Amino acid sequence: MPTLPPCSILILAGGRGQRMGGRDKGLVAWRGEPLVAHVQRAVRGLSDDVVISCNRNHSAYAHYADQLVSDAEADFPGPLAGVIAGLKVARHDWVVLLACDAPHIERTLVEALLAKACEHDSAAMVHQGGYWQPMFSVLPRRMLAQLEQAWASGERSLQKALRVAPIQALECAEDDPRLSNFNSPERLQD
C-alpha cells in the first residue's frame, strides 16, 4: 500500500431509521455496542478528523467523533445533505464516506478506496455486483461546490450527484461481508 495522505472520515448517521422502526440506526446495539462504534473503531487509526453527520442524539454520537454536523434543512432530507454538511467542516482534502450501519467495514477496504482515489486524483466508490455503493466512497473535498450546485438544482440522490464527476470503481464481490448494511432489525441477529 502506498503512503496515504491524511483524510477525514465522514460517517453518515442522520437518517430516519424507518426500517429500524424509527430508531437511530447508528446507536442501535449490536454485539454490546452501538453500530457506529464498530464503524468508528475500524477507521479511527486512519484519521484525526472523524466527522459524524447526525440529526438527533448529538450527545451520544459525540463519544465517537471529533466533529458533529447536522443537515442544513429539517425533516431528514437524505444522505446528500449530510455529505454536504460534512465536506464543509472536513479538515483534510480527502474524505472517506461511510454509513453508520456497516459494522463489518475493514480498514484495508478503506485504505484501498483511498489509494485508488489518490492514484487517479478523483472520487472512488465501491462497485459491487454491477451496482455503485455511494456509502463506501472517498471524495476529494473540492467536490463540495459540485454537490452544492446539484442540491441547489433539486438533486437529492447522493449517487446521482456523485456520478456527475469521474469516479474510480473499487470492485468488490457481491457477497463481500465488509459491505453489509444493518438496516433492519433482522440483520442485528448476524
N, C-alpha and C positions, 0 to 999 in steps of 0.2 A: 504494500500500500504506500503510495507516495505521501510525502508530508502534506497534511491537510491544513488549510487555512482556518483561522478562528471562525466560528459560526455561532449564530443564535439558534436556540431551539424554541419553536412555537408549537405549543400543544393546544389543540382546539377542544374546548370543553364548554362551549356556550350554547349548546342546543337544548331543545325542549325535553328530550328524553322520552318521546312519545312511545316508542317501542318498549321502553322500560317502565311504562305506567306513569310517566311524568317525573320519575326520579332523575336526579342529576347523575348522568352516567359515570362521569369521572370519579364520583365519590361512592359509587356502589362497591361494596366489599367483594373481593374475590381472593381466596386464599389468605384471609385475615387482614387484607389491606385494600384501600381504595384502588380502583383500576388505574387512576392517574399516577399513583405511587410506583406501580410496576413500569409504566412508560418512562417516568422521570428517572428512575434508577438506571434503566438501560442506557440512557443517553447523557446522564449528568456529567460523566467524565469527559464529554466532548466539548462542553461549553461552560463559560462563566456567566451566561445570559440565558436562563430558562424563562420564557415568557408563557404564561397561560392566559388564553382568551376565555373568559367565563362571564356569564351574565347574572349569576347568583352565587351564593355561598363563598364569597370572596375570602372570608377569614379561614375557611377550611383549605382552599386552594393556595393560600399564601404560604403554607408549610412546604410546598413543592416548587415554588417559583422565586425568581429574582425580581420579576415584574408581573403585574396583572394588568390586563386590559379588558375592556368591555366593548360591545358593539356601539357604534355611534347612534344607531336607531334602536328604538324599543321593539318588543314583540318578536325577538329571535329571528332576525332577517336571514340567517343562514351562514354557512362557513365562509363565504367570500367576505362578509363584513368582518368576521374575526381575523381573517388573514390581513385585511387592510389595516385593522387596528394594531395587529402585531408587527407588521412591517414598519409602521410609523415609529415604534419605540425600539425596534431591534438595534442592538449596539454594533453588530457586525454586518459585513457586506453579503454574507451568505446566511440564509435562514432555512433550517430544517423544519418542515411542516409535518406534524404527526397528529393523529386522533388520540383522544384520551382513553378510548376503549379498545386499544390494541395491546394488551399486556404481554404478548409474546414477541414484541418487536425486539430485535437484537442490534447491538451496536455495530456489528460487522455489516449489516444491511445498510444502516445509516451511513457508515463510512464509505461503502461502495457507491451510494447515491451521491454523496458529497464529492467524491473523487470524479465521478462521471460529469457532474455539473461543472466542476472546476476545469477539467480537461477540455471541455467544449465552450466554457465561458457562457453557459446558458442554463436554464432550468433543467432539472432532471426529475423524472417521475417513474414510479414502478408501473410496469406494463405486465399484466397478468392475464393469461388466457384470452388474449385479444382485447382486453379492457384496460383503460387507464385507471390508475388508483391515486387520485389527487391528494388523499390524506397521507400519502407516503411520497413526499416530494422534497426537493431542495430548490429554493428560489433565490436568485440574486435580488438583494434588497432594491436595486434600481427598478424592479418591475412594479414598484408601488404606484408610480404615475399611470402606468398602463392599466392596472387593476382599478384605480380610482376612476379613470376615464370609462372603463367598462361599466362600473357601478353607476356612474352618472348617466350613462346612456340606457340604463334599465336592465343590464345583465345581472342576474342573481346566481347563475350557475358558476361555481368555482372552476369546474373542469373546463367549461367553455371559455371563461375569462383567461385561464392559464394557457389554453391551447392556441391562442392568437399568436403567441411568440413561439420560436423554435423550442422544442423540448426534447431532451435526450431520454430514451427509454432504457430503463434497467429491467431487463426481462426476468420474471420470476415464474416458477411453476404454479399451475392453477391450485395445487394443494399445499402451497408453502404455508406452514403453520405460523410463521412470523407475522403474517398479514391478516390473521384472524381478528375480526371485529366482534366485540362482545356487545351487541346492540339489542339483545333481548334477554329476558330472564332465563330462558332455557340455556343460553350459552354459559351462564355462570356455573353450570354443572361440569364444565370441561376441566 
